[in-house]
Amino acid sequence: MSLGEDNTGYGGVGGTGQTRTRLPESPGADPYGTPRRPARTSRSLIMVVGVVVLLIAAIAFANRSGDEGPTAKDGTKGAPGTAPTAASGERPVEGKNGSIPVGYPRTEEGAQSAASNYAVPLGSADMFDRDRRHAIVDTVYAPDVANARQGDLDKVYSDKDFLSRIGLRTDGTAPEGMTFVSRIIPVGTKIDGYAGDTATIAVWYSSLFGLAGDGSKSPVSESWYTTTYQLRWIDGDWKVTDFTQKPGPVPVGRDQRASDAQEMADAVNQFGGFTYAR
């Protein structure tokens, strides 16, 4: 939950639509490892970094407490811990609890669907509303874990200093004229472990976080994370028992102009989010 002030990498140059290709400095060099042009330091960039650090710390506070990849339908083996993500044509889940899909099959694919779908509400702006947060936690967490998590999460999301630092009012709402954005967009999942009634699933995703509006000191920025969920099969469904988060992998940025505050606010209000069941 990066600012586009001085993005480098591949893309249009100066708005001309021309294409620029960056070549490695030496044969076989990794383009992600080559030196980059230092980004311009700015007050807004520092504030965005501070917001991201705060949010990661909040999530960590609230949640403290290998095998070979599956065989594809054609009988071939994928890379370790990976699996095809193309649609199978079969509906992966039938039920919903509110807006959150539930009722996943007791399979590796079902566990991946659960993890990616649960990641969306857990990283949403709804977590800053007490009633919605309680509904999300009760839906995605194992019952014994949910009871303990509610108190910790209430403490984090009602902390006045935390809310002030990310630009929100004490009730978790955005100031007048501002639109609060907190969305995650899953890119893929990976099985780190599966034992029938337990699963460890890593979800790689991009995150949008910040305040859209004129004069925002925390403009909406993009970041990349991988969250690894511990799941347990309980009463016919997968439930979260714990998770850990780490930054990246982060792709090279493109030379695209950052949208202005109004354009970003309009996009958030006009484009709805998705669920990501496989």
Buried (B, 14 or more C-beta within 10 A) or exposed (E): BBBBBBBBBBBBEEEEEEEEEEEEEEEEEEBEEEEEEEBEEEEBBEBBBEBBEBBBEBBEBBBEEEEEBBEEEEEEEEEEBBBBBEEEEEEBBEEEBEBBBBBBBEBBBBBBBBBBBBBBBBBBBBBBBBEBBBBBBBBBBBEEBBEEBBEBBBEBBBBEEBBEBBBBBEEBBBEEEBBBBBBBBBBBBBBBBBEEEBBBBBBBBBBBBBBBBEEBEBBBBBBBBBBBBBBBBBEEBBBBBBBBBEEEEEEEBEBEEBBEBEEBBBBBEEEEBEBBBB
